[in-house]
């Protein structure tokens, strides 16, 4: 009951600004395979890893499972991004977008590692995807590097700006891609950009990424922050310190919560991925309300957020 009373003090609906869905994780990146194994595991770049909670035995990370987690954790909506290590999920996410339009903001993803991706991205935009995801840190492989400010990327960004499509991007560690991203932002000042993984605050140079949020249409979301501080574990005091540092640098109005579901819930529950913020005494109620939902509601344009009352656990 203490948890119920804690969250009820905050006049907010919670939005997850960074999550993943897939039907089958079967792809390659940097010459190595990622394929599903039984019991939530995957062969990941030559190593067996627990990719999903072990009760997801078939490797299918579906919207239905996520919605159940969201309902339990009282998360009203989520932004679904994409990653090369999961394989392109555009066909599945198109179905998700149509079936769960009030719960999910879905991002399409093109094959940026091969020329000709502009046409693919244009088709995704025409089909109704409101966002495009770029796992920028995966654009650096052993054989090539795709620049975020290359001609084809810039064509895509200008089209996105024209059509009002939101860019969700993760950047390589530190400041490696900051210059490229800054050029994109300055060339496309009306392009709305969400930078993921909270700019990797455990890596030197993260504030160079963070300061991109000083531009008018740029936000930062915290997808994966519990993974970054996993060795410290709940209640992640260093993650709270990173959030406070980010507030000092760019202001609370530029920051959004993200979970990086489902990979992060191999170590913690979905509720725990934001519960440490709710219970923190170092953040004000206003900061929590903005960070956990209100900033994302305004940025992504969510209009019909569901009410999710607390349901008492059997263990209480």
C-alpha positions as CSV (number, residue, x, y, z in Angstrom):
1,X,0.0,0.0,0.0
2,X,2.9,2.4,0.5
3,X,3.7,2.2,-3.2
4,X,0.1,3.1,-4.1
5,X,0.1,6.1,-1.8
6,X,3.5,7.3,-3.2
7,X,2.4,7.3,-6.8
8,X,-1.0,8.8,-6.0
9,X,0.8,11.9,-4.8
10,X,1.9,12.6,-8.3
11,X,-0.8,14.1,-10.7
12,X,0.6,12.3,-13.8
13,X,0.2,9.6,-16.3
14,X,3.5,7.8,-17.0
15,X,4.9,7.4,-20.6
16,X,7.9,5.2,-21.5
17,X,10.0,7.0,-24.2
18,X,12.2,4.1,-25.1
19,X,11.1,0.5,-25.5
20,X,11.4,-2.4,-28.0
21,X,9.1,-5.0,-29.6
22,X,9.8,-7.9,-31.9
23,X,8.3,-11.0,-33.2
24,X,11.5,-12.8,-33.9
25,X,15.0,-11.5,-33.2
26,X,16.9,-13.0,-36.2
27,X,19.5,-10.8,-37.9
28,X,23.2,-10.0,-38.2
29,X,25.2,-6.9,-37.2
30,X,28.9,-6.3,-37.8
31,X,29.2,-9.7,-39.4
32,X,27.9,-11.6,-36.4
33,X,24.5,-13.2,-35.9
34,X,21.7,-12.5,-33.3
35,X,19.3,-15.4,-33.1
36,X,16.7,-16.5,-30.6
37,X,17.3,-19.5,-28.2
38,X,14.8,-21.1,-25.8
39,X,13.8,-19.6,-22.4
40,X,14.3,-16.0,-23.3
41,X,17.9,-16.3,-24.4
42,X,19.6,-15.3,-27.6
43,X,22.9,-16.0,-29.4
44,X,24.2,-12.4,-29.3
45,X,27.3,-11.5,-31.3
46,X,29.0,-14.9,-30.5
47,X,27.8,-15.1,-26.9
48,X,24.7,-16.7,-25.3
49,X,22.8,-13.9,-23.4
50,X,19.6,-13.7,-21.4
51,X,17.8,-11.3,-23.8
52,X,14.3,-11.6,-22.3
53,X,12.9,-12.7,-18.9
54,X,13.0,-16.5,-18.8
55,X,9.3,-16.9,-18.7
56,X,9.1,-15.6,-22.3
57,X,10.1,-19.0,-23.5
58,X,9.4,-18.6,-27.2
59,X,11.5,-15.4,-27.8
60,X,8.5,-13.4,-28.9
61,X,8.6,-9.9,-27.4
62,X,5.1,-9.0,-28.3
63,X,2.9,-5.9,-27.8
64,X,0.4,-8.1,-25.8
65,X,3.0,-9.0,-23.2
66,X,4.2,-5.4,-23.0
67,X,0.7,-4.0,-22.6
68,X,0.2,-6.4,-19.7
69,X,3.4,-5.1,-18.1
70,X,2.3,-1.5,-18.8
71,X,-1.1,-2.1,-17.2
72,X,0.4,-3.7,-14.1
73,X,3.0,-0.9,-13.7
74,X,0.5,1.9,-14.5
75,X,2.3,3.1,-17.6
76,X,-0.2,4.7,-20.0
77,X,1.8,4.7,-23.2
78,X,5.2,3.9,-24.7
79,X,7.4,4.9,-27.6
80,X,8.7,1.9,-29.5
81,X,12.1,2.4,-31.1
82,X,14.1,0.0,-33.2
83,X,17.7,-1.5,-33.0
84,X,19.7,-3.3,-35.6
85,X,20.4,-6.1,-33.1
86,X,16.7,-6.9,-33.1
87,X,16.3,-6.9,-36.9
88,X,13.9,-4.6,-38.7
89,X,10.4,-4.9,-37.2
90,X,8.6,-2.5,-39.5
91,X,5.9,-5.0,-40.6
92,X,5.1,-6.0,-37.1
93,X,5.1,-2.5,-35.7
94,X,2.7,-1.4,-38.4
95,X,0.3,-3.9,-37.0
96,X,1.0,-2.7,-33.5
97,X,0.4,0.9,-34.5
98,X,-3.0,0.1,-35.9
99,X,-4.1,-2.2,-33.1
100,X,-2.8,-0.1,-30.2
101,X,-2.8,3.5,-31.5
102,X,-3.6,5.0,-28.1
103,X,-0.8,3.0,-26.3
104,X,2.1,3.1,-28.6
105,X,4.1,5.7,-30.7
106,X,6.0,3.5,-33.1
107,X,9.2,4.3,-35.0
108,X,10.1,2.8,-38.3
109,X,13.7,1.9,-39.2
110,X,15.5,1.7,-42.6
111,X,18.7,-0.2,-43.4
112,X,21.1,2.7,-43.0
113,X,24.1,0.5,-43.6
114,X,23.3,0.2,-47.3
115,X,22.8,3.0,-49.8
116,X,19.2,3.5,-50.9
117,X,17.7,3.8,-47.5
118,X,16.1,7.2,-48.3
119,X,13.5,5.5,-50.4
120,X,12.8,2.9,-47.7
121,X,12.4,5.7,-45.1
122,X,10.1,7.7,-47.4
123,X,7.9,4.6,-47.8
124,X,7.7,4.1,-44.0
125,X,6.7,7.8,-43.6
126,X,4.1,7.4,-46.3
127,X,2.7,4.3,-44.6
128,X,2.0,6.3,-41.5
129,X,5.0,5.8,-39.1
130,X,5.1,9.0,-37.0
131,X,8.7,8.4,-36.0
132,X,12.0,7.1,-37.5
133,X,14.6,5.4,-35.3
134,X,18.3,5.4,-35.9
135,X,20.6,3.3,-33.7
136,X,23.5,5.7,-34.4
137,X,26.0,3.8,-32.3
138,X,25.5,0.8,-34.7
139,X,26.5,2.8,-37.8
140,X,30.1,2.2,-36.8
141,X,31.2,-1.3,-37.8
142,X,34.5,-3.0,-38.5
143,X,34.1,-2.4,-42.3
144,X,32.4,1.0,-42.5
145,X,31.1,4.1,-40.8
146,X,27.9,5.8,-42.0
147,X,27.9,9.5,-41.1
148,X,24.8,11.0,-39.6
149,X,25.3,14.1,-41.8
150,X,26.0,12.3,-45.1
151,X,24.0,13.3,-48.1
152,X,21.4,10.6,-48.0
153,X,20.9,11.0,-44.2
154,X,20.4,14.8,-44.7
155,X,17.8,14.1,-47.5
156,X,16.0,11.9,-45.1
157,X,16.1,14.4,-42.2
158,X,14.8,17.2,-44.4
159,X,11.9,15.0,-45.5
160,X,11.2,14.1,-41.9
161,X,11.3,17.8,-41.0
162,X,8.9,18.6,-43.8
163,X,6.4,15.8,-42.8
164,X,6.6,16.4,-39.0
165,X,8.3,13.0,-38.3
166,X,10.1,12.6,-35.0
167,X,13.7,11.3,-35.0
168,X,14.7,8.9,-32.2
169,X,18.4,8.4,-32.2
170,X,21.1,6.8,-30.0
171,X,24.7,8.1,-30.4
172,X,28.0,6.4,-30.0
173,X,29.7,6.8,-26.7
174,X,31.0,10.2,-25.7
175,X,31.2,13.0,-28.3
176,X,32.1,10.8,-31.3
177,X,28.9,11.7,-33.3
178,X,28.0,14.9,-31.6
179,X,29.4,17.1,-34.4
180,X,27.5,15.2,-37.0
181,X,24.3,15.4,-34.9
182,X,24.8,19.2,-34.3
183,X,25.0,19.7,-38.1
184,X,21.7,17.8,-38.6
185,X,20.0,19.8,-35.9
186,X,21.2,23.2,-37.3
187,X,20.3,22.2,-40.9
188,X,16.9,21.0,-39.8
189,X,15.8,23.3,-37.0
190,X,12.2,22.1,-37.0
191,X,13.1,18.4,-36.8
192,X,12.1,17.0,-33.4
193,X,14.9,14.9,-32.1
194,X,14.9,12.5,-29.0
195,X,18.4,11.4,-28.0
196,X,18.4,8.0,-26.3
197,X,20.2,6.1,-23.5
198,X,20.4,9.4,-21.5
199,X,23.6,10.2,-23.5
200,X,25.4,7.3,-21.8
201,X,26.2,9.1,-18.5
202,X,28.7,6.4,-17.4
203,X,31.0,7.4,-20.3
204,X,33.3,10.3,-20.3
205,X,32.0,13.1,-22.6
206,X,28.3,12.3,-22.1
207,X,27.5,15.9,-21.4
208,X,28.6,16.9,-25.0
209,X,25.6,14.7,-26.2
210,X,23.4,16.1,-23.4
211,X,24.1,19.7,-24.4
212,X,22.5,19.1,-27.8
213,X,19.2,19.4,-25.8
214,X,19.8,23.1,-25.6
215,X,18.5,23.3,-29.1
216,X,14.8,24.1,-29.2
217,X,13.5,20.8,-30.7
218,X,15.8,18.3,-29.0
219,X,15.0,16.1,-26.0
220,X,16.9,13.4,-24.1
221,X,15.3,10.2,-22.9
222,X,16.7,7.8,-20.3
223,X,16.2,4.4,-22.0
224,X,18.6,1.9,-20.4
225,X,19.7,4.0,-17.5
226,X,19.0,1.1,-15.0
227,X,21.2,-1.1,-17.3
228,X,24.0,1.5,-17.1
229,X,23.9,1.4,-13.3
230,X,23.0,-2.3,-13.0
231,X,26.0,-3.2,-10.9
232,X,24.8,-0.6,-8.3
233,X,21.2,-2.0,-8.5
234,X,18.0,-0.6,-7.1
235,X,17.4,2.2,-6.1
236,X,20.2,3.3,-8.5
237,X,21.5,6.4,-6.6
238,X,24.0,7.2,-9.3
239,X,21.2,7.3,-11.9
240,X,19.4,9.8,-9.7
241,X,22.6,11.9,-9.6
242,X,22.9,11.7,-13.4
243,X,19.3,12.9,-13.7
244,X,20.0,15.8,-11.4
245,X,23.2,16.7,-13.3
246,X,21.2,16.7,-16.6
247,X,18.6,19.0,-15.0
248,X,21.4,21.4,-14.1
249,X,22.7,21.3,-17.7
250,X,19.6,21.5,-19.8
251,X,16.6,21.8,-17.4
252,X,13.9,19.3,-16.5
253,X,11.7,20.3,-19.4
254,X,14.2,18.6,-21.8
255,X,14.3,15.2,-20.1
256,X,12.0,12.1,-20.5
257,X,11.9,8.7,-18.8
258,X,12.6,5.6,-20.9
259,X,13.0,2.0,-19.7
260,X,14.7,0.1,-22.6
261,X,12.1,-2.6,-22.1
262,X,12.4,-5.6,-22.4
263,X,16.2,-6.1,-21.9
264,X,16.3,-4.2,-18.7
265,X,13.6,-6.4,-17.1
266,X,15.9,-9.4,-17.1
267,X,17.4,-7.8,-13.9
268,X,14.5,-5.8,-12.5
269,X,10.7,-5.6,-12.9
270,X,9.2,-3.1,-15.3
271,X,7.8,-1.1,-12.4
272,X,11.2,-0.9,-10.8
273,X,12.6,0.8,-13.9
274,X,10.8,4.0,-12.8
275,X,9.8,3.3,-9.2
276,X,13.3,4.5,-8.0
277,X,12.5,7.9,-9.4
278,X,9.0,8.1,-7.8
279,X,10.5,7.2,-4.4
280,X,13.5,9.5,-4.7
281,X,13.7,12.3,-2.2
282,X,16.2,14.2,-4.3
283,X,13.6,15.1,-7.0
284,X,10.6,17.3,-6.6
285,X,7.1,16.2,-7.4
286,X,7.1,18.6,-10.3
287,X,10.3,17.2,-11.7
288,X,9.0,13.7,-11.4
289,X,5.7,14.6,-13.1
290,X,7.6,16.2,-16.1
291,X,10.2,13.5,-16.4
292,X,8.0,10.5,-16.1
293,X,5.3,11.5,-18.5
294,X,4.3,15.1,-19.1
295,X,7.4,16.0,-21.2
296,X,6.8,13.0,-23.4
297,X,3.1,13.6,-23.7
298,X,3.8,17.1,-25.2
299,X,6.8,16.0,-27.3
300,X,5.2,13.0,-28.9
301,X,1.7,14.4,-29.0
302,X,-0.1,11.7,-27.0
303,X,-3.8,12.8,-26.7
304,X,-5.8,9.9,-25.2
305,X,-3.9,8.4,-22.3
306,X,-5.6,5.6,-20.4
307,X,-6.3,5.7,-16.7
308,X,-4.7,2.7,-15.0
309,X,-5.8,2.3,-11.3
310,X,-3.5,0.5,-8.9
311,X,-4.4,-3.2,-8.4
312,X,-3.3,-4.7,-5.1
313,X,-0.8,-7.5,-5.3
314,X,-1.4,-10.9,-3.8
315,X,1.8,-10.4,-1.7
316,X,0.4,-7.3,0.0
